[in-house]
Amino acid sequence: MLQARGDDDSDVGQHGTLFAMSPPTSLWKCLPLSSLRLTVLSLMKLSLLSFHLDMDLFKIFFRCGAPDEVKENRVENIMPMNEVQKYVTTTWAAVEGVGLEAAGIDLFKNIFAIAPEALQLFSFKDEKDLYNSDGLKAHAVGVMKAVGMAVASLDDLERLAPKLKSLGKLHVGKGVLPEHYQVVGEALIKTLQSHLKEAFTEDVKAAWIQVYGVVQENMISDNYA
């Protein structure tokens, strides 16, 4: 539920939510006559209201650096976790059938297509035959195994969270920044789409975006505080 927090001004406390959800003209039509006493200062207070959501997942989808597809989703369209788990586990099995190395190499191809400069973060950056190098292959498999760990732990997020936070802390020391997670998220969606083809439905896409949101939120966490 969206709530507005104001000061002791009863008009502000009563009508803050309406102001947040409607354009100013709608606000004026709905206000009682007594509220017309609002001054310019009161309007400034309205514009500075702090809004809160009692859904923790909202933080995942709208924090800085989230994938563009995530930012465009409306909060009320968040998929129940049991449905997320169904779509993600089923399609992940198909990805594993392709092979984690092959899918991981494609993931890195997509990462570097989106952000070529990201290559400089990796130890295999100077490899001439990049996508056949042992360094990239090993890293690609490691990333895909981390995704697999997240998928397998969707029914126990309390145990998954500290693992992801520790993994994120390791990445801080390697020069990874919060905005890099957006690149990986976009690359992951492209990789899944290319391997799953027609099986990559809108529901499947939404489920994977939600899962990556959980991964990203916990890997960033307070590691950049």
C-alpha positions in Angstrom: 0.0 0.0 0.0 1.3 3.4 -0.9 1.4 5.8 2.0 2.4 9.4 2.4 4.1 10.7 5.5 3.6 14.4 6.2 4.0 16.8 9.2 1.3 17.9 11.7 -0.7 19.7 9.0 -3.9 17.6 8.9 -4.6 18.6 5.3 -1.2 17.4 4.2 -1.6 14.1 6.1 -5.1 13.5 4.8 -4.5 14.3 1.1 -0.8 13.3 0.6 -1.6 10.0 -1.1 -4.1 11.6 -3.5 -1.5 14.1 -4.5 0.9 11.3 -5.2 -1.5 9.3 -7.3 -3.3 12.1 -9.3 -2.3 15.3 -11.2 -2.6 18.6 -9.3 -5.9 19.4 -11.0 -7.5 16.3 -9.6 -6.2 17.2 -6.2 -7.8 20.6 -6.2 -11.2 19.2 -7.3 -11.2 16.7 -4.5 -10.0 18.9 -1.7 -12.6 20.3 0.8 -13.0 24.0 1.0 -11.0 24.2 4.2 -8.0 22.9 2.4 -7.9 25.9 0.1 -5.9 27.6 2.8 -2.9 25.7 1.6 -0.1 28.2 1.0 2.8 28.0 -1.4 4.9 26.7 1.5 2.4 23.9 2.1 2.6 23.0 -1.6 6.4 22.8 -1.2 5.9 20.5 1.7 3.7 18.3 -0.4 6.3 18.1 -3.1 8.9 16.9 -0.5 6.7 14.1 1.0 8.5 10.8 1.6 6.6 7.9 0.2 7.0 4.4 1.4 6.0 0.9 0.1 5.4 -2.0 2.4 6.6 -4.4 -0.3 10.3 -5.0 0.0 10.5 -6.3 -3.6 9.7 -2.8 -4.8 13.2 -1.7 -3.7 14.7 -4.4 -6.0 13.1 -3.2 -9.2 13.6 0.5 -8.9 17.0 0.9 -7.3 19.8 2.6 -9.5 21.2 0.2 -12.1 18.3 -2.2 -12.4 17.7 -3.6 -15.9 15.6 -1.3 -18.1 13.0 -4.0 -18.4 12.7 -4.1 -14.6 12.3 -0.3 -14.3 9.4 -0.4 -16.7 7.4 -3.0 -14.8 4.7 -1.7 -12.5 4.7 -2.8 -8.9 1.3 -4.4 -9.1 2.5 -6.7 -11.8 5.1 -8.5 -9.6 4.7 -12.2 -10.1 4.0 -14.4 -7.1 7.2 -16.3 -6.1 5.6 -19.7 -6.7 5.0 -18.8 -10.3 8.4 -17.3 -10.7 9.9 -20.5 -9.4 7.9 -22.6 -11.8 8.9 -20.6 -14.9 12.5 -20.1 -13.9 13.3 -23.7 -12.9 11.7 -25.1 -16.0 13.6 -22.9 -18.4 16.8 -23.2 -16.5 16.7 -26.9 -17.0 16.6 -26.2 -20.8 19.6 -23.9 -20.5 21.5 -26.6 -18.6 20.7 -28.9 -21.5 22.5 -26.6 -23.9 25.5 -26.5 -21.6 26.6 -23.9 -19.0 29.8 -23.2 -20.9 28.0 -22.5 -24.2 25.4 -20.4 -22.6 28.0 -18.6 -20.5 30.1 -17.7 -23.5 27.0 -16.3 -25.1 26.3 -14.3 -22.0 29.8 -12.7 -22.2 29.4 -12.0 -25.9 26.2 -10.1 -25.0 27.9 -8.3 -22.1 30.7 -7.1 -24.3 28.3 -6.2 -27.1 26.3 -3.9 -24.7 29.4 -2.6 -22.9 32.7 -3.2 -24.7 34.6 -1.4 -22.0 33.6 -4.0 -19.5 36.2 -6.4 -21.0 38.9 -4.4 -19.2 37.6 -5.7 -15.9 38.7 -9.2 -16.6 42.0 -11.1 -16.4 41.5 -12.6 -19.9 41.1 -9.1 -21.5 44.3 -9.6 -23.6 43.5 -13.0 -25.0 43.6 -13.0 -28.8 41.1 -15.8 -29.2 38.9 -14.4 -26.5 35.8 -16.7 -26.6 38.0 -19.8 -26.9 40.2 -18.9 -24.0 40.3 -21.0 -20.9 40.0 -17.9 -18.7 36.8 -16.7 -20.3 35.3 -20.2 -20.4 36.1 -20.8 -16.7 34.6 -17.5 -15.7 31.5 -18.0 -17.9 30.8 -21.4 -16.3 31.3 -19.8 -12.8 28.7 -17.1 -13.6 26.2 -19.6 -14.9 26.7 -21.8 -11.8 26.0 -18.7 -9.6 22.7 -18.2 -11.6 21.9 -21.9 -11.1 22.5 -21.5 -7.3 20.1 -18.6 -7.2 17.5 -20.6 -9.1 17.9 -23.6 -6.9 17.5 -21.5 -3.8 14.4 -19.5 -4.7 12.4 -21.4 -2.0 14.9 -20.3 0.7 15.8 -16.7 0.1 17.0 -16.2 3.6 19.9 -18.6 3.0 20.5 -17.3 -0.5 20.9 -13.7 0.4 24.1 -13.9 2.5 25.7 -16.0 -0.3 24.9 -13.4 -2.9 26.1 -10.6 -0.6 29.5 -12.3 -0.1 29.7 -12.8 -3.9 29.0 -9.2 -4.4 31.7 -8.1 -2.0 34.2 -10.1 -3.9 33.2 -8.2 -7.1 33.7 -4.8 -5.4 37.4 -5.6 -5.1 37.6 -6.4 -8.8 36.3 -3.0 -9.8 32.7 -3.9 -10.4 30.3 -1.0 -9.9 26.6 -1.1 -9.2 25.8 0.1 -12.8 27.6 -3.0 -14.2 24.8 -5.1 -12.8 22.4 -3.5 -15.3 24.6 -4.6 -18.2 24.7 -8.2 -16.9 21.0 -8.2 -16.4 20.3 -7.1 -20.0 22.9 -9.6 -21.3 21.3 -12.4 -19.3 17.8 -11.7 -20.7 19.3 -11.7 -24.3 21.1 -14.9 -23.7 18.1 -16.7 -22.3 15.9 -15.4 -25.2 18.4 -16.7 -27.8 18.6 -20.2 -26.3 15.0 -20.6 -25.3 13.5 -19.2 -28.4 9.7 -19.5 -28.5 9.8 -20.9 -25.0 10.9 -17.5 -23.8 7.4 -16.1 -23.3 6.5 -12.8 -21.6 5.8 -14.7 -18.4 9.1 -16.4 -18.5 10.9 -13.1 -19.2 9.0 -11.4 -16.3 10.0 -14.3 -14.0 13.7 -14.1 -14.9 13.7 -10.3 -14.5 12.3 -10.7 -11.0 14.9 -13.4 -10.1 17.8 -11.2 -11.4 16.4 -8.3 -9.4 16.8 -10.5 -6.2 20.4 -11.4 -7.3 21.3 -7.8 -8.1 19.8 -6.4 -4.9 21.7 -8.7 -2.7 25.0 -8.5 -4.5 24.9 -4.7 -4.4 23.3 -4.6 -0.9 25.4 -2.5 1.4 28.7 -3.4 -0.3 28.9 0.1 -1.8 27.8 2.0 1.3 
